[in-house]
Amino acid sequence: MTTEELESRLSRFMFTFELVFDHDWAFTNPKLSVENQTSFISKDGTFLSPKVQDESNNWGNRGSLLRSYRDLVEAMKEREIYSEIGEG
């Protein structure tokens, strides 16, 4: 993985993060309510690992955010600059 590829993935993640949690906040905020969570996150899922069939269902930017997050984590692991929670 080149530095340019890592920078591209980081840039994409930042773009989608800001899109979901700033630009689209009026849409995102109600989606995070307890009443709506079951529509987007399974009982045994989390925001980052929702365990639902369609992560973009009626919330396209969320699917993009999750994809960009996973791509960035993959790139960071390849460069050995990412540790899983619980790792030293």
Sine and cosine of phi, psi and omega as CSV:
sin_phi,cos_phi,sin_psi,cos_psi,sin_omega,cos_omega
0.00,0.00,0.81,-0.59,0.00,-1.00
-0.99,0.13,0.31,-0.95,0.07,-1.00
-0.86,0.50,-0.62,0.79,0.00,-1.00
-0.90,0.44,-0.63,0.78,0.04,-1.00
-0.91,0.41,-0.67,0.74,0.03,-1.00
-0.89,0.45,-0.71,0.70,0.02,-1.00
-0.88,0.47,-0.61,0.79,0.03,-1.00
-0.90,0.44,-0.69,0.72,0.01,-1.00
-0.92,0.39,-0.63,0.78,0.05,-1.00
-0.90,0.43,-0.69,0.72,0.02,-1.00
-0.89,0.46,-0.68,0.73,0.02,-1.00
-0.90,0.44,-0.67,0.74,0.03,-1.00
-0.88,0.47,-0.73,0.68,-0.01,-1.00
-0.87,0.49,-0.66,0.75,0.02,-1.00
-0.87,0.49,-0.76,0.65,-0.05,-1.00
-0.95,0.32,-0.54,0.84,0.06,-1.00
-0.89,0.46,-0.75,0.66,0.01,-1.00
-0.91,0.42,-0.57,0.82,0.03,-1.00
-0.88,0.47,-0.75,0.67,-0.05,-1.00
-0.96,0.30,-0.71,0.70,-0.17,-0.99
-0.99,-0.16,0.05,1.00,0.08,-1.00
-0.74,-0.68,-0.94,0.35,-0.07,-1.00
-0.84,0.54,-0.71,0.71,-0.03,-1.00
-0.99,-0.14,0.35,0.94,-0.11,-0.99
-0.82,0.58,-0.64,0.76,-0.01,-1.00
-0.87,0.49,-0.49,0.87,0.05,-1.00
-1.00,0.09,-0.66,0.75,-0.07,-1.00
-0.93,0.38,-0.71,0.71,-0.12,-0.99
-0.79,0.62,-0.79,0.62,0.01,-1.00
-0.91,0.41,-0.45,0.89,0.02,-1.00
-0.91,0.41,-0.43,0.90,-0.04,-1.00
-1.00,0.06,-0.06,1.00,0.02,-1.00
-0.92,0.40,0.45,-0.90,-0.01,-1.00
-0.84,0.54,-0.62,0.78,-0.03,-1.00
-0.89,0.45,-0.55,0.84,-0.06,-1.00
-1.00,-0.06,-0.29,0.96,-0.12,-0.99
-0.85,0.53,-0.59,0.81,-0.04,-1.00
-0.92,0.39,-0.29,0.96,0.06,-1.00
-0.98,0.22,-0.36,0.93,-0.12,-0.99
-0.83,-0.55,-0.21,0.98,-0.02,-1.00
-0.66,-0.75,0.79,-0.61,0.02,-1.00
-0.95,0.32,0.22,-0.97,-0.04,-1.00
-0.83,0.56,-0.58,0.81,-0.02,-1.00
-0.97,-0.22,0.30,0.95,0.00,-1.00
-0.98,-0.21,0.04,-1.00,0.09,-1.00
-0.72,-0.69,0.07,-1.00,0.02,-1.00
-0.87,0.50,-0.69,0.72,-0.05,-1.00
-0.98,0.18,-0.37,0.93,0.04,-1.00
-0.71,-0.70,0.97,0.26,-0.16,-0.99
-0.95,0.32,-0.33,0.94,0.02,-1.00
0.82,0.57,0.71,0.71,0.12,-0.99
-0.87,-0.50,0.37,-0.93,-0.07,-1.00
-0.92,0.40,-0.68,0.73,-0.05,-1.00
-0.85,-0.53,0.99,-0.15,-0.04,-1.00
-0.94,0.34,-0.23,0.97,0.01,-1.00
-0.98,-0.21,0.02,1.00,-0.07,-1.00
-0.77,0.64,0.94,-0.35,0.03,-1.00
0.83,0.55,0.39,0.92,0.01,-1.00
-0.35,-0.94,0.90,0.43,-0.13,-0.99
-0.83,0.56,-0.62,0.79,-0.03,-1.00
-0.93,0.37,-0.45,0.89,0.06,-1.00
-0.91,0.41,-0.69,0.72,0.05,-1.00
-0.86,0.51,-0.65,0.76,0.04,-1.00
-0.91,0.42,-0.65,0.76,0.03,-1.00
-0.88,0.47,-0.72,0.69,-0.01,-1.00
-0.90,0.44,-0.66,0.75,0.04,-1.00
-0.89,0.45,-0.70,0.71,-0.03,-1.00
-0.93,0.38,-0.56,0.83,0.06,-1.00
-0.89,0.46,-0.74,0.67,-0.03,-1.00
-0.91,0.41,-0.62,0.78,0.06,-1.00
-0.89,0.45,-0.65,0.76,0.01,-1.00
-0.92,0.39,-0.70,0.72,0.03,-1.00
-0.86,0.51,-0.69,0.72,0.03,-1.00
-0.86,0.52,-0.71,0.71,0.00,-1.00
-0.90,0.43,-0.65,0.76,0.00,-1.00
-0.92,0.38,-0.60,0.80,0.06,-1.00
-0.91,0.42,-0.65,0.76,0.02,-1.00
-0.87,0.49,-0.57,0.82,-0.01,-1.00
-1.00,-0.04,0.06,1.00,0.03,-1.00
0.84,0.54,0.69,0.72,0.05,-1.00
-0.83,-0.55,0.39,0.92,0.01,-1.00
-0.67,-0.74,0.71,-0.71,0.08,-1.00
-0.83,-0.56,0.63,-0.78,0.08,-1.00
-0.93,0.36,0.46,-0.89,0.09,-1.00
-0.86,0.51,0.72,-0.69,-0.01,-1.00
0.99,-0.14,-0.22,0.98,0.05,-1.00
-1.00,0.05,0.52,-0.85,-0.04,-1.00
-0.89,0.46,0.00,0.00,0.00,0.00
